[in-house]
């Protein structure tokens, strides 16, 4: 049985790159799963569990060090509205990751980590507010109540190695979640590592307009030493290097985070953009080439010029092919120290 809690920490402590998996929802759609549901990819936990487990395993076989559970939209509120038991779905989301992890370990002897996806409060509103941070005046207590049941369950599941706070558009929500995870870690014999990945606006700052200096200063002053990374996800591939530049500049002004070896995480969309009117994806016309695999490789080479970048992967519309592309790049570089020497 793998000792997965040490895998990501071990790689980061050795200045190695860590490879995250890719899309879940859009990959399930390609496999015939209807995710047009209030639970999004989480519905596959019930409707197509084997397909979901196979997808997790596919990413591991492609070289991913971390697989993320399909719990992004599994809020207690959304599950109860369907008349289901939240804890059963949380447990099953981790079980499918764990099964894939065990199969891969038996095949290869290679360790991996399981990250539990905690999506934003905006996902409950179903109005796209996870991409602009307009939360209709939601209070800290409302945000806390939204996250509490899922976060507590995932934190207490020993198979979960990392809490992945994903697509968080708002500094207010980062503050609430930091307080929550700090309290859980402070009162546990088995604290959990965690990361924040945010959505960004076209100025390369947080989607709600908060600048990265403020985000990193807050985390520098308040996050515990189990924070492993801060960065962005579900963003345009075209914007990634400029976003990283902003985060890198802010992180270099945060001495506590640097001392704690906090890194930058980046896992963007494939290079396609979603048209809300046609409900279809199309290739970003501003990219240099329609070859999205090549564009992902080119952009990733730009990311790793920043020494603070350590965790990379893909979000919407990416696949295990992108994982293999990123893996090939990582394998060219023994550590991120070598990239910058």
N, C-alpha and C positions, 0 to 999 in steps of 0.2 A: 504493500500500500504506500502511495507517495506521501511525503511530508510536505504538502503543497504550500503551507503557510510560509515556509522559508524560501520558496522558489523566487518570487518577485523581489523580496528583500535581498536575497543572495545576489541576484543579478544586478540590482541597483547598487549594492555595496561594492560590487566589483567594477562599477562603471560600465556595465554591459547594457545593451539596449534590450527592452522588453517589448514583445510583439503581442498586441491585442488582436482579437478576432475582428470580423467584419459585420455586415448587416445581418439582422435576423428577420425582420418583417418583410423586407423586399425579397429576400432569398426564399422565404416561405411561400410568398406569392408565386415565384418562379416554379415552385414545386407543387402548385395547384391548391395551396391553402388559402382560403378566403380570410384575410385579416381585416376586412372592413367591419370592424367591431369595436365596441367601447373599450375592450381589453387589448386591442391591437394584436401584436404577436403573441400576447399572453393567452389568447383563445386557443392557440395550438397546443397548449399544455393539456387541454381537455379533448380537443377535436383530432389532433394529429401528433400525439406524444412521440411516436417513433420517428416521424419525420423531423421533429425538432431535435431529438437526441442525435439523430444521424447528422444533422447540420452542425451541432456542437462538435461532434467527432471529426467531421470534415475539416473544420478549422484547426483542430489540434493536429490532424495529419498533415495539414498545409504548413505547420510550423508555429502556430499561435502558442504563446506562453500563458495567456489568460483567455478564458471564455467567460462571457457575460450571460447571466440568466435572462430569460424572457419575461422579466417581472417589471419592466419599465412602466406599464400602465396598470399594474395590479394594485391599485389603491384599495383599502378596505371598503371605502364608500362605493366604488364602482363594482366590486365583487358582490357586496351585499345587495345592491340594486338588482342583481341577477338571481338572488336567492341562494347563492353558494357560500361555502365556508372559506373565508380568506386564508386561514392557516393551511388548509389542505392545498390550495393553489400555490402558496408560497413554498410549502414543503415539496410539492411536485416539481416546481420550477428548478429547485436546487437538485432534486433527485436526478433529473434528466441530465444536468451538467455533470453531476457526480458519476453517473453511469458511463457517460462518454469519457470522462477523465480516467476511470478505472480501466476501461477497454484499451485506451491509448497507452496507459502505463504498462499494461500486460503485454501489449504489442511491442513496445519500444524501450521500456524502462525509463522513459523521459518524464520528468515531473512537470506539473502545470498548476495553475491557480484558478480558482473559481471566484468571480466577482458577481455580487448581487446588484442588479440594476435597480436604482431608486430614481424614478423619473420625477419631473418637477410638478409643483402644484398646478401649473398651467395646463398640464395634461388632463386634469379633471374638468377644466372649463370647456375643452373641446372647441376652442375658438382661435387656435394658433398663437395663444399668448405665451407659449413656451419659446416663441421666436421673437417676441417683442417685449416681454416682461410686463405687459399691462394686465395686472391681476385684479382689476375692478376694486381696488381699495382693500384687498385682503389683509387682515391683521396677522401679526406674528402668531397669535394663538390659532387662527384658522390654518395657517401653513403648518404649524406644529401638529395639529390634530390630523391633518391630511397624511403626514408622514409617519406618525408614531407607531401604528400597529405593524406596518410592513418593516420599518427599520428595526423595531425591537425583535421581531421574529428572525429576520435575516442575521442580525447581530448575534443572536443566541444559537444559531445553527452552526455547529462546529465544522461543517463541510465548507462553509463560506470563509474565504481568506481575505477578501477585500470588499468594502462597500463602495460601489460606484455611483456617486451622485452625478447623474447625467443630464445634459441639455438644460442646465440651470441658467435661466436668463437674467437673474435678478440678485443684486447684492444683498437685499433684505433676506432672501431665501438662503443664501450662503451663510449669513449670520445665524439664522435660526438652526440650520442643519449643523453648523459648527458647534453650537451650544449643545445640541442633542447628542452628537457623537462624542463630544468631550465628556458629557455626563455618563454615557454608557461605558466608555473606556475607563473612566476614573473609578467606576464601581464594579469593574469586572476583573477576574483573575486571568481572563483571556481576551485582552483588548484586540481590536480589529484595525488593520490598516484601511485607509480610504483615500479617494481622490475626488476632486471636483472638475468636471468638464462642462463648459458653458457654451451657450449659443452667443453669437456675436452679430453686431450690426455692420453696416458697410463702412463705418469708421474704424473697424477692427477692435472695438471695445465691447463690453458686455451688451447684450441685446437691449437691456433697459437703459443704456446710456452711461452706466457706471464705468469709470476708467480703471484699467488694470492696476494702476498705482494704488488706488483706494482698496481694491480687492486684496492685493498682496500685502498691503500694510495692515489691513484688518487681520488677515490670517497670520501674519508675522507676530502680531500682538496677542492673538487669541487661540490659534489652533494648537492642539497637543502634538506630541512628536510621532503620532501615527499617521499624520498626513504625508502621503508619499508623492503626490503630484497635483498640479493645477494646470488647466489648459482648456481646450475647446473641442467640441464635437459637433456633428451635424451641420457643419459650415461648408461654404463653397470651397472646393479645392483651390480655386484661383486665389482666394484670400489668405490661404493658410500661412504663408511665409511672413506676411505683414502682421498677422495676428501673433505669431510666435515672437516676432521682433518686439512687439508691445509687451508681451508677457515677460520675455527675457529681460528687458530693460527694468520692468517693475520688480522682478524677482531678484535682480542684482542689487536692489536697494533694501532687501529684506534679510538682514543678517541672521536672524533666528532660523528662518526657513532654509537658508543656505547651509547653516551649521547642521541642520537636521537632514540635509541631503534631499530636500524636496526638489522634484524634477518637473519638467514640462511634459504634458501629455497632449497628443494631437491625433484625432481620428475623424477626418472629414468625410463628406460624401464623395461619390465616385468621380465627380467632374460633370455629372448631369445636374440639371436644376429642374425643380418641379413647377409646372404651370398650374396654378390654382383654378384657372378657368377651364382648361381642357382636361384637367386631372391626369395629365401625362408628364413623363419625364423626357427631357431632351438635352442633348449635349450642349454645354456652355459654349457659346459661339466665341467667347473671348480667349479660350484656350488655344495654345499654339497648334495643336493637332487633335483630330477626333479620336486618336488612339489613346483611350483612357488609361490603359495599363502603362503606357509610356509616360503619360502626364503624371500619374501617381508616382512613378519612379523618379521622374525629374524633380517633382516637388519635394519628395522625401529626401533627396540629396541636398536640397536647399535647407530643409529643417535641421538636418544633422550637422550643419555648420555652426549651429548654436549649441554650446557645450552643455546647456541645461536641459536640452531635449533628451528624453530617455525612453518614453513609452509611446509607441506609434501603432496605428491600426486604421480601420475603416469604419464608416457609418453607412448611411442609406445608399443602396444600389451597389455597394462593394460586395465582393464575393471571396471565396477561398483563392481564386486566381490572384486577387490583389494581395492576399496574405502571402502567397508564394513570392510575389514580386518584392514585397517588403522584406521577406525572409532572405531573399537572395542578396538584397542590399546590405542587410545586417550582417550576413555571413561574410561579406567582403571586409567588414570592419570589426576587428577583435573587441574594441571598446570605443565608447564615445570620446575617450581621451585621445585615441589615435586619429580621430577625425579632425581634431583641432590643433594638432602638433605640427 
